[in-house]
Amino acid sequence: MAVVAGTILLLALLLSVPIAVAIGLAAMGSLFYLSPDFLILLPQKILTGMDAFTLLAIPMFILAGTIMGHGGIARRIVNLALVFVGRVRGGLGFVVILSTMFFSGVCGSASADTAAIGSTTMPEMLKRKYPREFATALLAASGATASIVPPSIDLIIIGVVAGISIGGLFAAGILPGIFNALALMALCYYYGHRLDLPLTPRSSWKNKLSVLTDSVLAVLMPVIILGGILGGIFTPTEASAVAVIYGLVVSLFVYREMTWIELPAILLQAAKLTGVVMLILGMASAFSFALAFERIPHQLAQFIVIYADNWIVFVICVNVLFFLLGMIMDALPALIILMPILVPAGVALGMDPIHIGIFVAANVSISLFTPPVGVCLYVACGLSKLPIEAVFKPLLPFLGVLLVTLLAISYVPEITLFVPRLLGYSVAD
């Protein structure tokens, strides 16, 4: 069965079939091999994969992010970031990194985050003579790595499939997200001097104060969401509904950059993105059922456990596994299939499940901008109108830096566990 599933999936990917359809075809072939009743099993398992209360947070956060992108939130976050780092060489690159971090706290979707921030910053970078390839690589890497910043959809999925506290994962993602951002900013500062990138024109203190005042409500968005979740006021699912309501009120009645007439198009855009995510989840659930029935993930996990007799070797194996999988398939099915197996194995070796969830999320964030299936890379190339192959070389320094931060996050648990421990979440000592 594994040969059948692998052959179908590989052929579909080589033919550039959309990842959800490719996984669905592999699932159909696998279930057909297992049972003549595959036409009954397939829709059952697809619906089961999408039927979880916690997953309601995904469409709501996507809708909130879409509303914020149309309502002026992204532009105000960019303007605020320029106030602080605009006069640094390569400062506009800093703005991209900081903006994706802030905006990730609004929408939770890496692709939506990259599109919203990139639509504002990409024209500015090109206008200021940033090399098109460098600007594209920077946007792709920034948007992808911001996916570890809560409230991330990937963290929600990890929490659901592995039985880890989502609030704990959100708390744990804060310091690694900042760590990644600082590493990218250091690289951007180096290239700012090497490429002699221009500085942002000076602005008066009056203009800076005006920008700060104008962006208060934009910055309050992630503060309210994360503060409410980590403070125990509402659950992540309830927070996603709060984000939608807040976004509507601010966009329609305060900033007034969005009208009621635009709302149907915004809902349709959010529905399309949600449909893609949920379809992948459903297809991956059917595929994971077939693999689990044949105990393939168990055998893979057992292989890792047998040869990983301590947590250090275990982390190496998991990092290599997700890095390789991330280059050939979407992160969602990999998370759904592997996390329920790998988390108990890691816990048995003395690791904290929150730490496991975060370093896997850091792996997933890298896969979002590595070819051939990195969605953030596709979004960034679409905005800069460059073919993906033109961005391969400029991506390598960003990939190298983030692999170093990944090793730090993996092997220094305190980077991940400090904030959850401070907020009272149950973590291993």
C-alpha positions in Angstrom: 0.0 0.0 0.0 2.8 2.4 0.8 4.2 1.9 -2.7 0.8 2.6 -4.2 0.3 5.8 -2.2 3.9 7.0 -2.7 3.7 6.5 -6.4 0.4 8.3 -6.9 1.5 11.2 -4.7 4.9 11.5 -6.5 3.3 11.4 -9.9 0.7 14.0 -9.0 3.4 16.3 -7.6 5.5 15.9 -10.7 2.5 16.8 -12.8 2.0 20.0 -10.7 -1.4 18.8 -9.5 -2.6 21.0 -6.5 -1.4 19.6 -3.3 -4.9 18.9 -1.9 -5.9 17.0 -5.0 -2.6 15.1 -5.0 -3.1 14.0 -1.4 -6.7 13.1 -2.2 -5.7 10.9 -5.1 -3.1 9.2 -3.0 -5.7 8.7 -0.2 -8.2 7.3 -2.8 -5.7 4.9 -4.2 -4.7 3.8 -0.7 -8.2 3.2 0.5 -9.1 1.4 -2.7 -6.2 -0.9 -2.0 -7.4 -1.5 1.6 -11.1 -1.9 1.1 -13.7 -2.2 -1.7 -15.8 0.3 0.3 -13.3 3.1 -0.3 -16.1 5.4 -1.8 -17.8 5.3 1.6 -14.6 5.6 3.7 -13.1 8.5 1.7 -15.8 11.1 2.4 -16.2 9.9 6.0 -12.5 10.4 6.7 -12.4 13.8 4.9 -15.3 15.1 6.9 -13.8 13.7 10.1 -10.6 15.6 9.5 -12.5 18.9 9.2 -15.0 18.3 12.0 -13.2 19.8 15.1 -14.4 22.7 17.2 -10.9 24.1 17.6 -10.5 24.3 13.8 -13.1 27.0 13.8 -10.3 29.4 14.7 -8.8 28.9 11.2 -11.5 30.4 9.0 -12.1 33.2 11.6 -8.5 34.2 11.8 -8.2 34.1 8.0 -11.3 36.3 7.7 -9.9 38.7 10.3 -6.6 39.0 8.4 -8.5 39.6 5.1 -10.5 42.4 6.8 -7.4 44.0 8.2 -5.6 43.9 4.9 -8.4 45.8 3.2 -9.2 48.0 6.2 -5.8 49.7 6.4 -4.3 47.8 9.3 -1.3 46.5 7.3 -0.4 49.9 6.0 -0.5 51.4 9.4 1.7 48.7 10.8 4.3 49.3 8.1 4.2 53.1 8.7 4.7 52.5 12.5 7.7 50.2 11.8 9.2 52.8 9.6 9.2 55.3 12.5 11.5 53.1 14.4 13.9 51.6 11.8 13.5 53.7 8.7 16.8 55.5 9.2 18.8 52.3 9.4 20.7 51.1 6.4 18.3 48.4 5.0 15.6 49.7 7.3 12.8 49.0 4.9 13.8 45.4 5.1 13.5 45.7 8.9 10.0 47.1 8.3 9.1 44.0 6.3 10.3 41.7 9.1 8.6 43.6 11.9 5.4 44.1 9.9 5.0 40.4 9.2 5.6 39.7 12.9 2.9 42.2 14.0 0.5 41.2 11.3 0.9 37.5 12.0 -0.6 38.3 15.4 -3.7 39.5 13.5 -4.4 36.9 10.9 -2.4 33.8 11.8 -1.9 32.8 8.2 1.5 32.9 6.7 0.3 33.3 3.1 -2.2 36.0 4.0 0.4 37.7 6.1 2.9 37.7 3.2 0.3 38.9 0.7 -1.0 41.7 2.9 2.4 43.1 4.0 4.0 42.4 0.6 1.4 44.3 -1.3 2.4 47.4 0.6 6.2 46.9 1.1 7.2 45.3 -2.2 6.4 48.4 -4.4 8.3 50.5 -1.8 11.4 48.3 -1.8 11.5 48.3 -5.6 11.0 52.1 -5.7 13.9 52.5 -3.3 16.2 50.4 -5.6 16.2 47.2 -3.6 17.3 44.4 -5.9 14.1 42.6 -7.0 15.5 39.1 -6.2 16.7 40.2 -2.7 13.4 41.9 -1.9 11.5 38.8 -3.0 13.6 36.5 -0.8 13.3 38.8 2.1 9.5 38.9 1.9 9.2 35.2 1.5 11.4 34.4 4.5 9.9 37.0 6.7 6.3 35.9 5.9 7.1 32.3 6.4 9.0 32.6 9.7 6.4 34.9 11.2 4.1 31.9 11.1 5.6 30.8 14.4 4.3 34.0 16.0 0.9 33.5 17.7 -1.9 33.2 16.9 -0.5 30.8 14.2 -2.8 28.4 12.4 0.0 25.9 12.4 0.2 26.1 16.2 -3.5 25.5 16.4 -3.2 22.4 14.2 -0.3 21.1 16.2 -2.2 21.6 19.4 -5.3 19.8 18.1 -3.6 16.8 16.5 -1.0 16.3 19.3 -3.2 17.1 22.3 -1.0 20.1 23.4 -2.3 23.2 25.1 -2.9 25.8 22.4 -2.5 28.6 24.9 0.8 27.1 26.0 2.0 26.9 22.4 0.9 30.5 21.8 2.9 31.6 24.8 5.9 29.5 23.7 6.0 31.0 20.2 6.7 34.5 21.4 10.4 34.3 22.1 11.3 32.0 19.2 9.4 34.5 16.9 11.4 37.4 18.2 14.7 35.4 18.0 14.0 34.6 14.3 13.1 38.2 13.6 16.4 39.5 15.2 18.4 37.0 13.1 16.7 38.1 9.9 17.2 41.8 10.8 20.9 41.1 11.4 21.2 39.6 8.0 19.3 42.4 6.4 21.5 45.0 8.1 24.6 43.2 6.6 23.1 43.3 3.1 22.0 46.8 3.7 25.6 47.9 3.8 26.9 45.4 1.3 24.3 46.5 -1.3 24.4 50.2 -0.2 20.6 50.2 0.3 19.1 53.7 0.7 17.8 55.2 3.9 14.2 56.3 4.4 13.9 60.1 4.2 13.8 61.9 7.5 10.5 62.9 8.9 9.6 65.5 11.6 8.7 64.5 15.2 5.2 65.8 14.4 4.8 63.3 11.6 6.2 60.5 13.7 3.7 61.4 16.5 0.9 61.4 13.9 1.9 57.9 12.7 2.1 56.6 16.3 -1.3 58.0 17.1 -2.8 56.6 13.9 -1.5 53.1 14.4 -2.6 52.6 18.0 -5.7 50.6 17.1 -3.7 48.5 14.6 -1.2 47.5 17.3 -3.9 46.9 19.9 -5.3 44.1 17.7 -2.7 41.4 18.5 -2.4 42.8 22.1 -6.1 42.2 22.7 -6.1 38.7 21.1 -2.9 37.4 22.7 -3.6 39.1 26.0 -7.1 37.6 26.1 -5.9 34.1 25.3 -2.9 34.1 27.6 -4.8 35.8 30.3 -7.5 33.2 30.2 -10.3 35.6 29.2 -11.2 33.6 26.1 -10.1 30.5 24.1 -8.2 30.7 20.8 -11.5 29.9 19.0 -13.3 32.7 20.8 -10.3 35.0 20.2 -10.7 34.5 16.4 -14.3 35.7 16.6 -13.2 38.7 18.7 -10.6 39.4 16.0 -13.2 39.5 13.2 -15.6 41.8 15.2 -12.7 44.1 16.2 -11.5 44.2 12.6 -14.9 45.1 11.2 -15.5 47.8 13.8 -12.1 49.5 13.2 -12.1 49.1 9.4 -15.7 50.3 8.9 -16.3 52.9 11.6 -12.9 54.2 12.7 -10.5 54.1 9.7 -13.4 54.0 7.2 -11.1 52.4 4.5 -13.5 49.6 3.9 -17.2 49.9 3.0 -20.1 47.5 3.3 -20.1 47.1 -0.5 -16.6 45.5 -0.3 -17.6 43.0 2.3 -19.0 40.3 0.0 -15.7 40.3 -2.0 -13.7 40.1 1.3 -15.8 37.2 2.5 -15.3 35.4 -0.8 -11.6 35.9 -0.6 -11.4 34.6 2.9 -13.7 31.7 2.0 -11.4 30.7 -0.9 -8.3 30.6 1.4 -10.2 28.8 4.1 -11.4 26.3 1.5 -7.9 25.5 0.5 -6.7 25.0 4.0 -9.7 22.9 5.1 -9.6 20.8 1.9 -5.9 20.0 2.6 -6.9 19.1 6.2 -9.7 16.8 5.1 -7.6 15.0 2.4 -4.7 14.7 4.7 -7.0 13.1 7.3 -8.1 10.5 4.8 -4.5 9.9 3.7 -3.3 9.7 7.3 -6.0 7.1 8.1 -4.8 4.9 5.3 -1.2 5.3 6.5 -2.1 4.7 10.1 -4.1 1.6 9.2 -0.9 0.1 7.6 1.1 1.4 10.6 3.5 3.3 8.4 3.8 6.4 10.6 4.3 4.1 13.6 7.1 2.2 11.8 8.7 5.6 10.8 8.4 6.8 14.4 9.7 3.5 15.8 12.7 3.8 13.5 13.5 7.2 14.9 12.9 6.1 18.5 15.1 3.0 18.0 18.0 5.0 16.6 17.4 8.1 18.7 18.2 6.8 22.2 18.3 10.3 23.6 16.5 13.6 22.9 19.5 15.2 21.1 19.5 12.6 18.4 15.7 12.6 18.3 15.7 16.3 17.6 18.2 15.8 14.7 16.0 13.1 13.2 12.8 15.1 13.5 14.5 18.2 12.0 15.9 16.3 9.0 12.5 14.5 8.5 10.5 17.8 8.4 13.1 19.6 6.3 12.9 16.9 3.6 9.1 16.5 3.8 8.7 20.3 3.6 10.4 20.4 0.2 8.0 18.0 -1.4 4.7 18.4 0.4 2.6 20.8 2.3 3.1 21.2 6.1 -0.5 20.4 7.1 -0.6 16.7 6.2 2.9 16.2 7.6 1.8 17.6 11.0 -1.4 15.6 11.0 0.3 12.4 10.2 3.4 12.6 12.3 2.7 14.8 15.3 0.6 12.2 17.2 3.4 9.7 16.8 6.4 11.9 17.4 5.2 13.8 20.5 4.8 10.7 22.7 8.2 9.5 21.5 9.8 12.8 22.5 8.0 12.9 25.8 9.3 9.4 26.6 12.9 10.8 26.0 12.2 13.6 28.6 11.2 16.4 26.3 8.3 18.8 27.0 5.4 18.6 24.5 5.3 22.4 24.2 9.0 22.4 23.2 8.4 19.7 20.6 5.5 21.6 19.1 7.5 24.8 18.8 10.6 23.3 17.2 8.4 21.4 14.8 6.6 24.7 14.0 10.0 26.3 13.4 10.7 23.5 10.9 7.3 24.1 9.2 8.0 27.9 8.9 11.2 27.1 7.0 9.3 24.8 4.6 6.9 27.7 3.8 9.6 29.4 1.7 11.6 26.5 0.4 10.9 25.3 -3.1 9.1 23.6 -4.7 5.9 23.9 -2.5 6.7 26.9 -0.3 3.5 28.9 -0.4 5.1 32.2 0.9 7.7 31.9 -1.9 4.9 31.7 -4.5 3.1 34.7 -3.0 6.3 36.8 -2.9 7.2 35.9 -6.5 3.7 36.8 -7.6 4.1 40.2 -6.1 7.6 40.8 -7.5 6.7 39.1 -10.9 9.8 37.0 -10.8 10.1 33.3 -11.6 10.9 31.1 -8.6 14.2 29.9 -10.0 15.5 33.5 -10.0 15.1 33.6 -6.2 16.9 30.4 -5.4 20.3 31.9 -4.8 19.2 35.0 -2.8 17.1 32.6 -0.6 20.2 30.7 0.5 21.5 33.2 3.1 18.0 33.5 4.7 17.8 29.7 4.8 21.2 29.4 6.4 20.4 31.9 9.1 17.1 30.3 9.9 18.6 26.9 10.1 21.0 28.2 12.8 18.1 29.7 14.7 16.2 26.4 14.3 19.1 24.6 16.0 19.1 27.1 18.8 15.3 26.7 19.4 15.7 22.9 19.2 18.6 22.5 21.6 17.9 25.4 24.1 14.5 24.6 25.5 14.4 27.7 27.7 14.0 29.9 24.6 10.6 28.1 24.1 9.6 27.3 27.7 10.5 30.6 29.5 7.3 32.5 28.7 4.9 29.5 29.3 6.5 28.8 32.6 6.2 32.5 33.5 2.5 32.4 32.7 1.8 29.2 34.7 1.5 26.7 31.9 2.5 23.2 32.8 6.0 22.5 31.4 8.7 20.0 32.3 11.4 21.2 34.7 
